Amino acid sequence: MKYKILETPNYKDGYDLVQEALRKKATIVIFACCKVNYEGRAISELNWGERIIMIKPDGAFLIHQEKKVEPVNWQPPKSKTKAYIKNDTLFLESHKRTPKELLTVEIRKIQFISYANIEDFEELEQAGYEKDMGDMIMEKPHIIEEGFTPTAREYSVEHGFIDILGKDNDNNLMILELKARKAGVTAVKQLRRYIQDLENTDNDYLKECNAEKKKIRGLLVAPSIMNDALELIEEEGIEFVSVEPPRELKRNKRVTLDFF
């Protein structure tokens, strides 16, 4: 059975369904009047009220009120869930060992309880981020300028990781800082630190990519730039290249599920 639903069950039937769902490693959803206590890095208590409780096969335990996106109480994946009956009341516990945390839910009345064995093999695909810009530039380096040759990504320096390193037609080293949104002063300052890191270091990387240290070019790559950032790059001798991040998802081969 892929799913099961009980409406207004008593505490014993609710307990039996939770136990069945935990054995089957199913996703559990409960709409109930409950009270919540948490002990761990802090202490909290949520008095009686109607809430949605969700328990996932990976151990995540979530309690939602009628407002807000985030749960009011939660335990992360790899937490352990158990159910028990005490004084004719159903209790749910979610606990972590490291750090030690315990979330206890006392359930007064269940409106409905259900579980479902969910089949979902897909990863979320996203577009329009710095990584997508980097992929696009590596595939089509001419969008930066003709003759640009990318040679490394996520190159480690003292102040972080340079998005893309490369060289131009004259073998000058080029440092690219990518921003998928409108670039500000912070991005310019970060790029300036990367330039200084390479200027102040005798780096074997220059030899590896046959680039010259006589001129290190810093390029801020973004769809647009704020006015104060534009003034700063002119002062610093940094270049700006306008590039829009790709907005289309990379379509992978999909698994088709037969639900019927």
Salt bridges, closest charged atoms under 4 A:
ASP16 OD2 - LYS12 NZ 3.11
GLU20 OE1 - LYS4 NZ 3.31
GLU20 OE2 - LYS24 NZ 3.37
GLU93 OE1 - LYS82 NZ 3.84
GLU101 OE2 - ARG41 NH2 3.11
GLU101 OE1 - LYS96 NZ 3.76
GLU119 OE2 - LYS2 NZ 3.31
GLU122 OE1 - ARG254 NH1 3.12
GLU125 OE2 - ARG254 NH2 2.74
ASP135 OD2 - LYS131 NZ 3.10
ASP135 OD1 - ARG153 NH1 2.71
ASP135 OD2 - LYS250 NZ 3.20
GLU145 OE1 - ARG217 NH2 2.81
ASP168 OD2 - ARG217 NH1 2.91
GLU177 OE2 - LYS179 NZ 3.51
ASP197 OD1 - HIS159 ND1 2.83
ASP202 OD1 - LYS213 NZ 3.93
GLU236 OE2 - ARG192 NH1 2.74
GLU239 OE1 - ARG217 NH2 2.78
GLU244 OE1 - ARG247 NH2 3.88
